[in-house]
Amino acid sequence: MTTGAIRTGTAGWVFEPWRGTFFPAGLVQKKELAYASSRLGSIEINATFRANQKPESFAKWAGEAREGFVFSIKGPQLVTHIKRLKNCEQELANFFASGPLALSAKLGPFVWQLPPNVSYDRDVLAAFLRLLPRNTADYAALAGKADGRLKSTPFLATDGVGPIRHAIEMRNASFDLPEVNGLLAGHNVARVIADTAENPSRELTADFAYCRLQGPPRGDGYQASDIADWAGTVKAWAADGKDVFAYFVHEDKLHAPANAIALRQAAGIGLPGD
């Protein structure tokens, strides 16, 4: 069995308090992504949540990040918060055509974060999961349906793109049902692991793991013992052949890069920046 890859990182990379703490003092802003990619395994792109980006932006980010680095992409609020997963095929088509494929080999999972006031409706969730492309052919077919609301030329080239993966973060207690996990597993969609008091579960529903670590559940910041515990968990998943994406997205954002680096190193993953 092939051992899975472990990638740890943060949500976004533009954060002024990281300048002089995570980023070296005097580092120019246009080099921050390159530096971040030398210390992290992945970064979650959050700009896509607010609005569709352009192929040129994705290509630029891919060009700045080191070889082997992977981006995950947050799905648009138009789908998750406004349409609330309902009747959103056209919105998905426009989003997928907007340029994520320009990341090429650096394209990682898509993550769909539901608002806390969206409750479980089996028909709605099942219909949404059926729409999500599972491979590059499905992706190109759906993206090819983009309409005039897309403000850039549809980007449909799949050269170098690896697996098409999706994770979903459900923040309403009504989703805490075995049938939800079964539904996700049937579509190989990862249930986001949040590591909070409300959602402490580490159950996997896909052939990869997607963590948005917001805890720990006791309510304070991550300590060395927490990092060691998580290192054991992600190494076990990787040993079972599952790729792992673990992002520190908790309120203690100042220390998110340090936590991501600590987890990566505790898991035995080295990078040229070490």
Secondary structure, DSSP 8 states (H G I E B T S, - for coil): -----EEEEEE-S--GGGBTTTB-TT--GGGHHHHHHHH-SEEEE-HHHHS---HHHHHHHHHHS-TT-EEEEE--HIIIIISTTSS-HHHHHHHHHTSGGGGGGGEEEEEEE--TT----HHHHHHHHHHS--SHHHHHHHHTT--TT-SS------TT-----EEEE--SGGG-SHHHHHHHHHTT-EE-B--SSS-------SSEEEEEE---TTSS---HHHHHHHHHHHHHHHHTT-EEEEEE-SS-GGGHHHHHHHHHHHTT---TT-
